[in-house]
Structures are given as C-alpha cells and as structure tokens.
C-alpha cells in the first residue's frame, strides 16, 4: 500500500511541476513568504484530505484554487482512497473481460461508498425508521420502489396491492426515530388485485416507472398503470402459479411453479409468445442485466437466457452447496450474487457466469434454530446490502470478500423482501408490515 501512495505522490508532483511557472526573482520572494495554499507541501494537502469526506473534497475543496483542482483531479488519488476502505479485492472481480480500470468513475464510486457509510453508521441521526402496519392483513411478500424511491408498491398474501407516495408520509420531526404507524392509509389500494397470493413485482425502469407487473399464485401476471388510477391494463395467462416476474422493453417474463418461464409481449395480448424450461424445479427468482435474463430454481441451479437472440445460453449452472437452495439474485457489471437459504452469498463471474467464491454472511444456525435465509440483496457500484429473514440488515463494501461496516435490525423478523433506491430502504415482513428507512433530507419539503 505504501508503494501505491508513493506512486500517487509522484504523479501529483509531476502534475504540479507542469503547472508551476519558471522560477523568477519574485518567485524567490514568494517561496520565502508565509505558508499558504499556493506553497503548502503536497504531503500536507494529502494528509488534510484524508480527514475530509469525498463529497466535500470533490465539490468544495477542489474549487478553492487551481492548484487544488489539479491535484484532486488525479484519478490515482481516488483509486487509492477506495482501496484503503476494503480488506480484500476491489472490485470483487478485477479480471473481467469488460472491466477497464481507466473507465471507472473512481471519484463517484468513492463518494457513494463514503456517503452510504456515513448514513448507515449514524442511522439514528440521518434517517427516519417507519413501521407501517394494519394495511395488509397478511404477510407482505412483494415490495418494489420506483421513481427515485418516491413510490412504493406492496403486495402480499391478502391478495391486494397498495401504492404509497413515500415522501407524502407525514412525519413529526420531533418523533422518535422508530415510528410505528397503524392508521396510515396508502395513496391507492386494490383489494381485488389478484385471486391468489401476490408473490413478486417488477417494472421496466425503476427510475421512471409507469407500469408495474405483479406475479401471483392465481396463475396470472397483471400489468398496472400506476399513474392513471392504478388500473389493471392487461392480464397475462400463465396456466400455473407465477412465482417471479421481470420486465424489459415491451416484454414480460414470468417464472412458474411448473418449472417453465413464459415470455409475453404487452402489445400481443394475454398469451405467451415464447416458452422455455431451463430448470427441473420451480423458478424462484428472475433478474435482468443488459440483454440477459438470469433465473434460479429450487433445483439449485442458475440459467441464462439471451433476450435479443431469444434463446437459452446456459443451463444447469450448479450452486456450490447441496444443503441450501437459492433465494435471491443481484447482478451488475462488477459481480453476480446469489443469496441462499443458509445465509451465504455466492459470487459468480457476471460475464461468463462461472462460480467464484462463497461468502458466509450469517453463520449456519443450529438444528434447533431457524436458518438465516438471505431475503434480499442490493448491489451498487461500491456498496452491498443484504438482509436476513431473521431481521438483520448488513451494509458492506462490494469487495471480495465483502467488508462489513454496519448492521441494523428490523422491528419484526421473517423479512420477505428488500428494496433500495435513491437512499430509501424498504422491507416487507411476514408480520403484515412494511418498514422504511428514509433519509431526513427527504422530509424537508414537509417543513415548508
């Protein structure tokens, strides 16, 4: 690590020498003057920066003078700062075919890592923890955040769907951090959304969603217009219980209890346009990354489907453990993670889908205790959030192995799903409840 720091210093000194004008007599007088920002040694500047947060350095300190701007623009400084935070390899797989270190936004990644850590390590001061009860009267098994986290849709075993405008929830800033709300009404609710349990929710673009898709045990997937009355605009016939759903473009894919995956086109009506069977057990989860759809099954395998070519690329990619089954998926440019029923997170290469390593986030429980099933996993560029169904949420750096820096607990156990978007964290629970952690700054509009 010392070699890396020395390299950073040498590169910054070179930049500084290029920017400094030739020495003159006036320069001699200048150099003899009192210490200032213009002649402060580079080592002192770097030491000062080590005590400041990345966002302040980038958006404030770099604007103080041209010299600071030149120094803090060097990518080696930010790459070194990121490497100091993790105890292992970062990113999790640095030998990826599509990985180009020079194209990585190291500054943005560092800012994300530090802002997330500051928020969750001081969660009582930085967020409001809300527990919403008595809206659903059964387990809340499906939850999704869309539109920059401002909208939440929840569904469960009471067969209804509820829509929440998260930022419209009225919170007294003088209330305790943990607030239980039993009389809060959702913005919209559909008591007759399905004739069976609502098991999963999806949309094409979480940042700007108009339509939400719900998968149910009543053998259907339904499309809901969340901007115009929360009306059902299409019902897709699956012929068997739909356990998972994913959407892209005009396409909707449903993973069934019957081991099949159906593809629908919303422009072509309620019947599937393509069917394939990549597994020997029920399809437990689907996720999409770029043009590929990954599925995991009760048969303890992973399969990959090419949505452009319309064909299966790989099947029978086995889980490393025979004792556990897969529960959730998270897939981005840096890594693919599969969370299992025994508290382990399995790392796969996101390009060729080969198994790399297993991380035990929760120790295996004794025979007399329930296991810590990973109910949800979120993966950012530099951060990783994983939740156990026993109610513990862990916050980690997305490294290999993941570096944990904080954990918090839900008010109830038996967590079913976790969602994270734009700083807002939401979970559903078997206790008929939803729980939110919302940054305090999101409520500033309520004080106007």
N, C-alpha and C positions, 0 to 999 in steps of 0.2 A: 504493500500500500504506500510505503514511503517513496518507492520508485515512481509510482503514479503521481503523487503530489509533487515530486521534484520535476517530473515532466511537465505538469501543469504550470509550475512556476516558470520554467524555462521558456515555454511557449508564450506566456503572458509577458515576460520580459522582452522577448523578440518583438511582440506587438507594440509594446511601449517604446522600444528603441526606434521602431519605424515611424512612430507618431511624433517623437521628440525632435524639435528643430536643432540644427547645428549649434554648438556652443559658441557664445559670444561673451564679450565682457559683461554685458548686462546679465547674462546667464550666471556668471560667477557671483554677481551680487545677489541674484535670485536664489542660488543654491546656498548662500550663506545666511539667508533670511530664516525667520522662524519657521518651524514645521507647518505645513499646510496640506490641503488636499492635493495640491499640484506636485508636491515633492515627498509625500508620505511613502515610505518604503512599501514595496508590493507585499511583503510578508505580513505587515501590519494590516493592510487592507483585507487580505485574505483571512486573517485572524478575526477581524471585526465582522466580516461576512459570516463566519461560522456561528456567530451568536444571533444572527438575524434570520427571519423566515424567508423562504424563497420568493414568495409573492412580493414582499416589501423590497427585496433586492432587485427583482426584475422590473417592477413598476414604479419604484421610487428612487432607490439608491443609484440605479444606472442613469437616471436623468439629472443627477446633481452636477456633473461636468462631463466633458468629452472624454477625459481620461478614464473615469469610472465606466462610462459607456463602452469604451474599447475593451477594458479589462473584463467586464461582466458579460460581454457578448461572446467570449470564447467558450465553445462547446465542451472543451475538456474540463473546465471548472464544474459545469453542471453534471457531467458524467461521473466525475469523482465524487461529487456531493451525493449522488444517488447511490453509488457503490458503498459509501460509508454507512448507509442505513440498513443494509441487508447482511445476513450472516452467511448467505450462500451465493449461488449463481443468479445473476440478474441480467437480462430477463430469464425466465425459467429455462428456456432453450435458446442459446445464443448461436447455434449452428444451423438454424433454419434456412431453407432454400430462399425464402422470401425476406429474410432478415438482413437489412442493410443498416449498419450502425450509424452511418453518416446521415441517413434519412430520418432517424428517430428524433422526435421533439423532446430532447432531454430536459429542456427548461420547463415545458408544460408538464412533463411527467414528474419532475421534482416538485413542482408547485402542487400538483394533485396529491402526491404522497404526503407532503407536509401538512396541507390543509385538512386532509382526511384524518391524519393522526391527531392534529390539534383539536379537531372537533370531537372525536370519539374518546380521546383521553381526558377530555373535560366535558363529557356528555351532559352532566347535570347543569352546567352553566351555559352550554351552547345550543341545547335542543329542548323541546317540549316532548315529553313522552305521554301519548294519549292512548287510552284503552277504551274502545267503543264496544258496548255490549247491548243486548236486547234488541238488536235489529234483525239479525239472523237468529233463528231459534234452534239451529243445529250446527254441526261442525262447518267452519269456513274453510273449504278445501282448495279454493281457487281465488287468486288475487292478482291484479295487474295494475301497474302505474303507467300512465301515458301523459302526453302533452306536458313534458318537462316536470312531471311529478305532480302537476296540479289536479289531475283527475285520477281517481281510483275506482276500479270496478271489482266487486267481490261477489262470489257465488259459493254455494255450499249444498249440504245435504237437505236443506229445507226447500230446494229446487227453485230458489229465487235468485235474482241478480239485483244488486244495489249499486248505484252510481253516486260517488262522492266528489264534490268540489273541495279538495283538501284545504285550500287556502281560505275558504269561506267559513271554516270551522271557527267559531268564536271562542277565543281563549283569553281568560283574565291573566294578564302578565304577572299578577301578584299571587296566582295559584301556585301550589306546589308543583314540582317538576313532573311528578306522576299524577295524571288526572284521569279518573275513571268517569266516563260519560255514559249514562244509562238512558237518557231521554233525548239523545241526538237523532234527528231524522235525516236520512240520506236525501240528496238532491232529487234522485229518481229511484224508483224501485219497481221491479217486475216480479210479483209473487207467482205468476204463472209462466215464468220463463221457460221451464222445462217440466217434463213429467217424470224425471228421474234426477238423481244427484248431479250437480254441476261439478265437473272434475278438473277442468283446465280452461284457461283463457289465453287468447293470443291476438295480436294485431300486426299489421304490415310494418308500421313505423311508430315506435313508441314515442318519439319526439313530437310527432304531429299526427295523431290518430283520429280518423273519422268513424271507422268501423271496428267493432270488437267481435271476435268469434269465440263462442262457448261450446265446449265439448261435454256431453252428458251421457249418463247411463241409459237414457231413453232412446238410444240408437240414433241420435241426431247431433249434428253440429249446426248452430244457428249464427247468423250474421245480424249484428245490432248496430243501428245508426245512433251514435252517442251524441250527435249534435242536433238531431231533429226529433226530439221526443222520446228517445231511447226505444225506438220501434224495431221490431224484427223485420228485416228486409229479405231474408232468404232462410230456408230450412233445408239442409243437406241430409239426404237419406244415407245412413251408414249400414243399416242392416244388422248391426251389433253395437254393443256399448262402446262409446268413444272415450278413451282414457287420456288422450293427449291431442293437441292441435298446434299447428304452426301455419303462418301465412306469409306470402311474398307476392308482390305484384297483384295479379288477379287470381292467384291460386291459393287454395286452402288444402292442407294435408291433415288427415285425421289418423291417429294411431288407435287401433281397435283391440278389444279383448280377444278377438278371434285371430290374432297374430298378423293381420293384414294392415297395410297402410293404403288409404284411399287418397286420390288427388282430385279435387274439384276445381272447376273454373267458374267464378261467380257470374260470368257472362253466359254460361251454358246451362243454367238451371240446377235442379237439386240432385242430379245423378252424377256419380263419379266418372271422370274421363280416363282414369288410369288406376290400376290396382296392382300392387306387388306384395310379396310375402317374404320378407328378409329374415324373419325370426321363427323360432319354434315355441314362443311364449307370448303372452300379452305385451303390447307396446306400452311401456311405462312413461316415456318422455321423448319429445321431439325438439330439436333446435336447428336453426339455420345459420350458416356463416357464409357470406358471399353467395356462391351459386350451389352450395352443397347442403344437404339436409342429413343430420345425424339422428339415429334412433337407438334407444336402448330398450332392452326387453327383460322380462322375468327369466328368460333362458340364459341370462348373464352374458350377453354378447352385445356388441356395437355393430351397426351397419351404416354405410354411407351411400346416399342417393345423389346423383348429379341432376339438378333441376333443369339445366339447359339441355343436356343430351336426353333427359327423360329415361335414364337407366340407372340400375344399381351398380355402384363402383366396387364396393366391398361388403362382404357379409362375414359373419362368424368370427369377428374380432373379439377374442375372449377377454373376460375380466380376469385379473390375477388371483382373485380369491374365490374359492369354492363355497365358503361359508356365508358370503354376503351377496345380495343382489343389487343392481344399480338403481338409483333413485332419481338423481337429477344430473343435468348436463350444463356446462358452461364452456363456450368456445369462442375464441377470438384469434387475432393474428399471432399472439405470443404463446398460447397454450390451449389445450383442451383438457378439461377436468370432468371426471365422473365421480359424483358423491355416492357412497353406498350405504347399506342398511346397518353397518357396523361402525360407522364413524370414521371411515377412511376416505381420503381424496386421492383418486388415481390420475396421474399425469400422463397424457398422451401427446405425441407429436401432432400439432394442428395441421401439418401438411400431408404426411403420409399415414397418419392415424395409428402409428405403432405405439405400444405401451412403453413407458419410460421408467416410471417410479411411482411408489405408493407413499403417501404422507398420512400418518395416523394423527388426525386432529383430536380425536377423543379415544381414550383407551377403551379396549373391549370390556364390556360390563361382565360382572359375574353371572352365573346361571340364574341367580335369584333376582337379578335386577334387569329392568328393560334396557335394551341397547340404545346407543346414541345414533339414531339414524340421521344422516345429513338431509335435512328437509329442503334446503335451498343453498345455492352458491351463486354469487355475483363476482364477476371478474372485470376490473378496469384495466387501464394500461399499467399502473403501478400498484394497484390495491386489489385485495381479495377479501370477500366477506362470506363466511359460511355459518350456517345455523343448524344446530341440533334440534331434533324434535322434542328434546327434553327442556328446551327453552334457553340454551346458551348461544349467544351470537359472538363469533370470533372475528376480529379485524386483524388483517395480516398484510404484509408487503407481498406482492406477487413474485416471489423469488423461488429458487429451488435449493433447499427446502423453504416453504413459506415462513416468513418471520413474523410471529405474532407480537402485537404491541398492546392489545386491549381486548377485553371481553365484557359484554353486558348480558343481563338476564331479562327475559320477558316476564310479564306478570303471571302468565299461565304456562303450563307445559303442554306437550302434544302440539307443537307447532307443525303446520301443514305445508306452508309455502313462504318464501321470502322474495321480496322485490325491492330493488334500489334504483332510484333515478333522480338525478339533479339534486343530490344531497338529502333526499327524503327516503327513509327506510320504512317498509311496511311488512307485516307478517299476518298470516291468518292462523287461527288456532282451533283446536277441537272443542274449546270451551265457548263456542259461538261468538268469539270475539275477534276484532281487528285491533292491531297495535301499530301505532305510528311513532316515529322519531322525526320531528320536523325542526329544522334549524330556526333559531329565534328570529333571524332576519326575515324569514318568510312571512312573519306576522306583523311587520312594520306597517303595512297598509291598513291594518285594523285600528291603528292608533291615530290615523289622520282625521 
